[in-house]
Amino acid sequence: MKKPLVLILLICSFANAQSFKELYDENFKSDWEVYQNEEYVKQYIDTTIVYKLDSGRTPEQELLYQAKENHNKRTALISEIFSSLKLNFDELDSLAFIEQRSTNVNPPFDFVKKGAIITKDSVFGFLYDLESENVEIVRHNYFQNSESDIINQAKQVIGNLIISAKTNYLDTLARVESEMLAGPLQELRPETEFEILIYNKKENSELKRVYLHETFIQIMNQNQQP
């Protein structure tokens, strides 16, 4: 009787570990599906030239393959962050996941990715360095450690909107920032990106994603000037 019981527990444990992955895969599969669109792929390669790479794939197939790989690695990494912070996704009714990273092609040598998971009653900060030989996710006091005033402001605004359940304002900020960077404030060059995932089990287990940059603070500050 013991073996079947152990097997059931292992299956349940595996199912819990997969729940976030399945939700992420379903909501953001467009990350790689877009590379099935020939018109989109033409932005990156000349599809009229036919040849194969060392992998045996055509350039178009390679783009799709790498997009799928990156998507799977991202899902696995976020799942590992949950595990490292000892958070069981299935037990949470809602949460916000924030990750801060550099947008520079060659980020500062000491730059690490960092962020926080905000639940109903707790904040769990983390950081990690993918360039290190052994990637280790460690706890980090995210909201009390800032490298600059503008990054500190950005983190505080994002955190306060999440804690006060006003996450719809994040969508508005992202839209306005995108419009301003594409228009009148093209001279602003974002150096830091915040990826924000908002999950709510009560709203059909909704998982949405918002991207913001430190430039949204500059835009807000400019709009507040007399």
Salt bridges, closest charged atoms under 4 A:
ASP25 OD2 - LYS21 NZ 2.74
ASP25 OD1 - HIS71 NE2 2.89
GLU26 OE2 - LYS29 NZ 3.66
ASP31 OD2 - HIS71 ND1 3.62
ASP31 OD1 - ARG209 NH2 2.81
GLU39 OE2 - LYS42 NZ 3.32
GLU62 OE1 - ARG57 NE 2.78
GLU99 OE2 - ARG74 NH1 3.12
GLU99 OE2 - ARG101 NH1 2.97
ASP171 OD2 - LYS208 NZ 2.67
GLU177 OE1 - HIS213 ND1 3.21
GLU179 OE2 - ARG175 NH1 3.63
GLU193 OE1 - ARG101 NE 3.11
GLU193 OE2 - HIS213 NE2 3.39
GLU195 OE1 - ARG74 NH2 2.87
GLU195 OE1 - ARG101 NH2 2.66
